[in-house]
Amino acid sequence: MAERDTADRILDAAFQRVLAVGLSRTTVEDVARTAGITRQTVYRYFSSRDQLITMLLVREEERLLDGVRSRIESRRSLEDGLADALFYCLTFAREHPLLDRLLATDAETLLPYLTIRAAPIVSRARSSVIDLLKARSGVSPDLLEACADAIVRIVLSYAVTPPEDPPELVARDLARILAGPLAAEEDP
């Protein structure tokens, strides 16, 4: 339990530092100081600054996925569940204090974590979406992986470059586009 508490404390401190000074100016030493621990302790939990930032993004992604899970599971139809989940994602991205700040002030440092270094985030999210969709009745396995991958990449793209249309309209349109290929064909 203490191990998890220390890791969470480090990630909380990293969140605070990145929010205060940006990603490019955040150092492991600053994070350690904010967490009230030594730099060596940070390195025991996170092997590098890059891993620390990646794990901070993974933690925020998990918060996002918790909201997605509840929205998909709470709706009767696949399309409605997707629309609610996509709306939640678009709103989360627009209102997230860290993402908003970094895109406005430190985009050149953040963007690699959301593009060329995004493999851990994309992989985790895709697996979660696949699991969520598999659990629903009436979802065809044929295009499940491709649709889950598309959902994750679309949300990531919209997080980096918010759409001009209102998020509820974008979410509804995307849900209509994606629900069709995911729906299992009914027997005649």
Phi and psi restraints in degrees (value plus and minus 20) as a CYANA .aco file:
   2 ALA   PHI     -83.5   -43.5
   2 ALA   PSI     -55.2   -15.2
   3 GLU   PHI     -79.9   -39.9
   3 GLU   PSI     -68.0   -28.0
   4 ARG   PHI     -85.0   -45.0
   4 ARG   PSI     -59.4   -19.4
   5 ASP   PHI     -81.6   -41.6
   5 ASP   PSI     -62.1   -22.1
   6 THR   PHI     -86.4   -46.4
   6 THR   PSI     -63.9   -23.9
   7 ALA   PHI     -81.3   -41.3
   7 ALA   PSI     -63.3   -23.3
   8 ASP   PHI     -83.9   -43.9
   8 ASP   PSI     -59.5   -19.5
   9 ARG   PHI     -83.0   -43.0
   9 ARG   PSI     -59.9   -19.9
  10 ILE   PHI     -85.0   -45.0
  10 ILE   PSI     -64.9   -24.9
  11 LEU   PHI     -85.9   -45.9
  11 LEU   PSI     -57.5   -17.5
  12 ASP   PHI     -81.8   -41.8
  12 ASP   PSI     -62.9   -22.9
  13 ALA   PHI     -85.7   -45.7
  13 ALA   PSI     -59.7   -19.7
  14 ALA   PHI     -82.7   -42.7
  14 ALA   PSI     -62.6   -22.6
  15 PHE   PHI     -78.0   -38.0
  15 PHE   PSI     -68.4   -28.4
  16 GLN   PHI     -80.8   -40.8
  16 GLN   PSI     -64.9   -24.9
  17 ARG   PHI     -86.3   -46.3
  17 ARG   PSI     -65.2   -25.2
  18 VAL   PHI     -83.8   -43.8
  18 VAL   PSI     -60.3   -20.3
  19 LEU   PHI     -84.3   -44.3
  19 LEU   PSI     -57.9   -17.9
  20 ALA   PHI     -96.9   -56.9
  20 ALA   PSI     -64.1   -24.1
  21 VAL   PHI    -142.4  -102.4
  21 VAL   PSI     -23.8    16.2
  22 GLY   PHI      74.2   114.2
  22 GLY   PSI     147.3   187.3
  23 LEU   PHI     -92.4   -52.4
  23 LEU   PSI     -65.0   -25.0
  24 SER   PHI     -87.9   -47.9
  24 SER   PSI     -45.4    -5.4
  25 ARG   PHI    -117.7   -77.7
  25 ARG   PSI     -20.7    19.3
  26 THR   PHI    -104.1   -64.1
  26 THR   PSI     107.0   147.0
  27 THR   PHI    -134.1   -94.1
  27 THR   PSI     140.6   180.6
  28 VAL   PHI     -81.8   -41.8
  28 VAL   PSI     -57.6   -17.6
  29 GLU   PHI     -81.7   -41.7
  29 GLU   PSI     -62.9   -22.9
  30 ASP   PHI     -81.4   -41.4
  30 ASP   PSI     -63.1   -23.1
  31 VAL   PHI     -83.3   -43.3
  31 VAL   PSI     -64.8   -24.8
  32 ALA   PHI     -80.5   -40.5
  32 ALA   PSI     -64.8   -24.8
  33 ARG   PHI     -81.6   -41.6
  33 ARG   PSI     -64.7   -24.7
  34 THR   PHI     -83.8   -43.8
  34 THR   PSI     -56.6   -16.6
  35 ALA   PHI     -99.4   -59.4
  35 ALA   PSI     -32.5     7.5
  36 GLY   PHI      55.0    95.0
  36 GLY   PSI      13.0    53.0
  37 ILE   PHI    -154.5  -114.5
  37 ILE   PSI     157.7   197.7
  38 THR   PHI    -105.8   -65.8
  38 THR   PSI     139.9   179.9
  39 ARG   PHI     -81.7   -41.7
  39 ARG   PSI     -57.1   -17.1
  40 GLN   PHI     -82.5   -42.5
  40 GLN   PSI     -55.3   -15.3
  41 THR   PHI     -85.3   -45.3
  41 THR   PSI     -61.0   -21.0
  42 VAL   PHI     -78.5   -38.5
  42 VAL   PSI     -64.8   -24.8
  43 TYR   PHI     -88.0   -48.0
  43 TYR   PSI     -41.7    -1.7
  44 ARG   PHI     -88.3   -48.3
  44 ARG   PSI     -51.7   -11.7
  45 TYR   PHI    -113.9   -73.9
  45 TYR   PSI     -52.1   -12.1
  46 PHE   PHI    -154.1  -114.1
  46 PHE   PSI      99.7   139.7
  47 SER   PHI     -88.5   -48.5
  47 SER   PSI     -38.8     1.2
  48 SER   PHI    -176.4  -136.4
  48 SER   PSI     147.8   187.8
  49 ARG   PHI     -82.2   -42.2
  49 ARG   PSI     -59.7   -19.7
  50 ASP   PHI     -81.0   -41.0
  50 ASP   PSI     -64.1   -24.1
  51 GLN   PHI     -85.8   -45.8
  51 GLN   PSI     -58.1   -18.1
  52 LEU   PHI     -79.9   -39.9
  52 LEU   PSI     -66.7   -26.7
  53 ILE   PHI     -86.1   -46.1
  53 ILE   PSI     -62.3   -22.3
  54 THR   PHI     -80.1   -40.1
  54 THR   PSI     -63.6   -23.6
  55 MET   PHI     -89.5   -49.5
  55 MET   PSI     -51.4   -11.4
  56 LEU   PHI     -83.3   -43.3
  56 LEU   PSI     -63.8   -23.8
  57 LEU   PHI     -86.6   -46.6
  57 LEU   PSI     -57.7   -17.7
  58 VAL   PHI     -83.9   -43.9
  58 VAL   PSI     -60.6   -20.6
  59 ARG   PHI     -83.2   -43.2
  59 ARG   PSI     -63.3   -23.3
  60 GLU   PHI     -86.0   -46.0
  60 GLU   PSI     -55.8   -15.8
  61 GLU   PHI     -82.6   -42.6
  61 GLU   PSI     -59.6   -19.6
  62 GLU   PHI     -83.9   -43.9
  62 GLU   PSI     -57.1   -17.1
  63 ARG   PHI     -82.5   -42.5
  63 ARG   PSI     -62.0   -22.0
  64 LEU   PHI     -82.6   -42.6
  64 LEU   PSI     -66.1   -26.1
  65 LEU   PHI     -84.8   -44.8
  65 LEU   PSI     -52.1   -12.1
  66 ASP   PHI     -80.2   -40.2
  66 ASP   PSI     -63.8   -23.8
  67 GLY   PHI     -85.9   -45.9
  67 GLY   PSI     -59.1   -19.1
  68 VAL   PHI     -82.9   -42.9
  68 VAL   PSI     -66.3   -26.3
  69 ARG   PHI     -75.4   -35.4
  69 ARG   PSI     -69.6   -29.6
  70 SER   PHI     -83.9   -43.9
  70 SER   PSI     -53.9   -13.9
  71 ARG   PHI     -95.4   -55.4
  71 ARG   PSI     -61.7   -21.7
  72 ILE   PHI     -87.2   -47.2
  72 ILE   PSI     -61.7   -21.7
  73 GLU   PHI     -91.5   -51.5
  73 GLU   PSI     -45.1    -5.1
  74 SER   PHI    -106.7   -66.7
  74 SER   PSI     -29.2    10.8
  75 ARG   PHI    -123.8   -83.8
  75 ARG   PSI     122.5   162.5
  76 ARG   PHI     -91.6   -51.6
  76 ARG   PSI     -68.7   -28.7
  77 SER   PHI    -111.8   -71.8
  77 SER   PSI     129.2   169.2
  78 LEU   PHI     -80.0   -40.0
  78 LEU   PSI     -65.1   -25.1
  79 GLU   PHI     -81.9   -41.9
  79 GLU   PSI     -63.6   -23.6
  80 ASP   PHI     -85.6   -45.6
  80 ASP   PSI     -60.7   -20.7
  81 GLY   PHI     -82.5   -42.5
  81 GLY   PSI     -63.8   -23.8
  82 LEU   PHI     -83.7   -43.7
  82 LEU   PSI     -63.3   -23.3
  83 ALA   PHI     -81.3   -41.3
  83 ALA   PSI     -65.0   -25.0
  84 ASP   PHI     -83.7   -43.7
  84 ASP   PSI     -63.8   -23.8
  85 ALA   PHI     -85.6   -45.6
  85 ALA   PSI     -63.0   -23.0
  86 LEU   PHI     -86.8   -46.8
  86 LEU   PSI     -60.0   -20.0
  87 PHE   PHI     -80.8   -40.8
  87 PHE   PSI     -64.2   -24.2
  88 TYR   PHI     -78.1   -38.1
  88 TYR   PSI     -65.2   -25.2
  89 CYS   PHI     -81.3   -41.3
  89 CYS   PSI     -67.0   -27.0
  90 LEU   PHI     -84.2   -44.2
  90 LEU   PSI     -60.3   -20.3
  91 THR   PHI     -89.7   -49.7
  91 THR   PSI     -63.3   -23.3
  92 PHE   PHI     -76.0   -36.0
  92 PHE   PSI     -66.1   -26.1
  93 ALA   PHI     -85.1   -45.1
  93 ALA   PSI     -61.3   -21.3
  94 ARG   PHI     -89.6   -49.6
  94 ARG   PSI     -49.8    -9.8
  95 GLU   PHI    -124.1   -84.1
  95 GLU   PSI     -25.1    14.9
  96 HIS   PHI     -89.8   -49.8
  96 HIS   PSI     101.9   141.9
  97 PRO   PHI     -83.2   -43.2
  97 PRO   PSI     -56.9   -16.9
  98 LEU   PHI     -92.5   -52.5
  98 LEU   PSI     -68.1   -28.1
  99 LEU   PHI     -81.5   -41.5
  99 LEU   PSI     -65.6   -25.6
 100 ASP   PHI     -78.7   -38.7
 100 ASP   PSI     -67.6   -27.6
 101 ARG   PHI     -83.6   -43.6
 101 ARG   PSI     -65.5   -25.5
 102 LEU   PHI     -88.8   -48.8
 102 LEU   PSI     -57.9   -17.9
 103 LEU   PHI     -86.2   -46.2
 103 LEU   PSI     -52.1   -12.1
 104 ALA   PHI     -99.8   -59.8
 104 ALA   PSI     -54.5   -14.5
 105 THR   PHI    -139.7   -99.7
 105 THR   PSI     -37.4     2.6
 106 ASP   PHI    -164.6  -124.6
 106 ASP   PSI      16.1    56.1
 107 ALA   PHI     -78.7   -38.7
 107 ALA   PSI     -59.1   -19.1
 108 GLU   PHI     -84.3   -44.3
 108 GLU   PSI     -45.4    -5.4
 109 THR   PHI    -107.1   -67.1
 109 THR   PSI     -56.7   -16.7
 110 LEU   PHI     -94.2   -54.2
 110 LEU   PSI     -61.8   -21.8
 111 LEU   PHI     -74.7   -34.7
 111 LEU   PSI     -58.5   -18.5
 112 PRO   PHI     -78.8   -38.8
 112 PRO   PSI     -53.7   -13.7
 113 TYR   PHI     -89.9   -49.9
 113 TYR   PSI     -40.3    -0.3
 114 LEU   PHI    -125.3   -85.3
 114 LEU   PSI     -20.5    19.5
 115 THR   PHI    -150.6  -110.6
 115 THR   PSI    -111.0   -71.0
 116 ILE   PHI     -90.7   -50.7
 116 ILE   PSI     -40.1    -0.1
 117 ARG   PHI    -130.9   -90.9
 117 ARG   PSI       0.5    40.5
 118 ALA   PHI    -106.9   -66.9
 118 ALA   PSI     -19.8    20.2
 119 ALA   PHI     -71.2   -31.2
 119 ALA   PSI     -65.7   -25.7
 120 PRO   PHI     -83.3   -43.3
 120 PRO   PSI     -57.9   -17.9
 121 ILE   PHI     -90.7   -50.7
 121 ILE   PSI     -65.8   -25.8
 122 VAL   PHI     -83.4   -43.4
 122 VAL   PSI     -64.0   -24.0
 123 SER   PHI     -83.0   -43.0
 123 SER   PSI     -66.5   -26.5
 124 ARG   PHI     -83.4   -43.4
 124 ARG   PSI     -65.5   -25.5
 125 ALA   PHI     -84.7   -44.7
 125 ALA   PSI     -63.9   -23.9
 126 ARG   PHI     -80.3   -40.3
 126 ARG   PSI     -65.0   -25.0
 127 SER   PHI     -80.5   -40.5
 127 SER   PSI     -62.0   -22.0
 128 SER   PHI     -84.7   -44.7
 128 SER   PSI     -63.3   -23.3
 129 VAL   PHI     -85.7   -45.7
 129 VAL   PSI     -61.2   -21.2
 130 ILE   PHI     -79.5   -39.5
 130 ILE   PSI     -67.4   -27.4
 131 ASP   PHI     -80.8   -40.8
 131 ASP   PSI     -62.6   -22.6
 132 LEU   PHI     -83.1   -43.1
 132 LEU   PSI     -64.3   -24.3
 133 LEU   PHI     -93.0   -53.0
 133 LEU   PSI     -55.5   -15.5
 134 LYS   PHI     -81.5   -41.5
 134 LYS   PSI     -53.5   -13.5
 135 ALA   PHI     -91.6   -51.6
 135 ALA   PSI     -36.6     3.4
 136 ARG   PHI    -106.1   -66.1
 136 ARG   PSI     120.4   160.4
 137 SER   PHI     -96.1   -56.1
 137 SER   PSI     130.2   170.2
 138 GLY   PHI      64.3   104.3
 138 GLY   PSI      -8.4    31.6
 139 VAL   PHI    -121.1   -81.1
 139 VAL   PSI     104.6   144.6
 140 SER   PHI     -96.3   -56.3
 140 SER   PSI     116.5   156.5
 141 PRO   PHI     -96.4   -56.4
 141 PRO   PSI     -33.2     6.8
 142 ASP   PHI     -75.9   -35.9
 142 ASP   PSI     -71.0   -31.0
 143 LEU   PHI    -132.7   -92.7
 143 LEU   PSI      -4.5    35.5
 144 LEU   PHI     -76.5   -36.5
 144 LEU   PSI     -71.8   -31.8
 145 GLU   PHI     -85.2   -45.2
 145 GLU   PSI     -62.0   -22.0
 146 ALA   PHI     -85.1   -45.1
 146 ALA   PSI     -62.0   -22.0
 147 CYS   PHI     -87.9   -47.9
 147 CYS   PSI     -60.5   -20.5
 148 ALA   PHI     -81.9   -41.9
 148 ALA   PSI     -62.6   -22.6
 149 ASP   PHI     -82.8   -42.8
 149 ASP   PSI     -63.3   -23.3
 150 ALA   PHI     -83.1   -43.1
 150 ALA   PSI     -62.5   -22.5
 151 ILE   PHI     -78.2   -38.2
 151 ILE   PSI     -68.4   -28.4
 152 VAL   PHI     -82.5   -42.5
 152 VAL   PSI     -65.8   -25.8
 153 ARG   PHI     -89.6   -49.6
 153 ARG   PSI     -54.8   -14.8
 154 ILE   PHI     -85.2   -45.2
 154 ILE   PSI     -67.3   -27.3
 155 VAL   PHI     -81.2   -41.2
 155 VAL   PSI     -63.3   -23.3
 156 LEU   PHI     -81.7   -41.7
 156 LEU   PSI     -62.9   -22.9
 157 SER   PHI     -82.8   -42.8
 157 SER   PSI     -65.6   -25.6
 158 TYR   PHI     -87.8   -47.8
 158 TYR   PSI     -48.4    -8.4
 159 ALA   PHI     -87.1   -47.1
 159 ALA   PSI     -59.9   -19.9
 160 VAL   PHI     -96.0   -56.0
 160 VAL   PSI     -60.3   -20.3
 161 THR   PHI    -148.1  -108.1
 161 THR   PSI      70.8   110.8
 162 PRO   PHI     -77.8   -37.8
 162 PRO   PSI     122.8   162.8
 163 PRO   PHI     -89.6   -49.6
 163 PRO   PSI     136.6   176.6
 164 GLU   PHI     -94.9   -54.9
 164 GLU   PSI     -53.7   -13.7
 165 ASP   PHI     -93.3   -53.3
 165 ASP   PSI     138.3   178.3
 166 PRO   PHI     -80.0   -40.0
 166 PRO   PSI     124.3   164.3
 167 PRO   PHI     -79.1   -39.1
 167 PRO   PSI     -52.9   -12.9
 168 GLU   PHI     -87.1   -47.1
 168 GLU   PSI     -55.3   -15.3
 169 LEU   PHI     -90.2   -50.2
 169 LEU   PSI     -65.3   -25.3
 170 VAL   PHI     -80.7   -40.7
 170 VAL   PSI     -65.5   -25.5
 171 ALA   PHI     -81.5   -41.5
 171 ALA   PSI     -64.5   -24.5
 172 ARG   PHI     -83.9   -43.9
 172 ARG   PSI     -64.8   -24.8
 173 ASP   PHI     -83.4   -43.4
 173 ASP   PSI     -64.2   -24.2
 174 LEU   PHI     -83.1   -43.1
 174 LEU   PSI     -60.6   -20.6
 175 ALA   PHI     -81.8   -41.8
 175 ALA   PSI     -61.3   -21.3
 176 ARG   PHI     -83.5   -43.5
 176 ARG   PSI     -60.8   -20.8
 177 ILE   PHI     -86.0   -46.0
 177 ILE   PSI     -61.6   -21.6
 178 LEU   PHI    -106.0   -66.0
 178 LEU   PSI     -49.8    -9.8
 179 ALA   PHI     -85.5   -45.5
 179 ALA   PSI     -56.4   -16.4
 180 GLY   PHI     -78.2   -38.2
 180 GLY   PSI     -75.9   -35.9
 181 PRO   PHI     -85.1   -45.1
 181 PRO   PSI     -43.5    -3.5
 182 LEU   PHI    -102.7   -62.7
 182 LEU   PSI     -42.3    -2.3
 183 ALA   PHI     -92.4   -52.4
 183 ALA   PSI     112.9   152.9
 184 ALA   PHI     -92.2   -52.2
 184 ALA   PSI     123.2   163.2
 185 GLU   PHI     -90.9   -50.9
 185 GLU   PSI     116.7   156.7
 186 GLU   PHI    -103.4   -63.4
 186 GLU   PSI     127.5   167.5
 187 ASP   PHI     -87.8   -47.8
 187 ASP   PSI     119.8   159.8
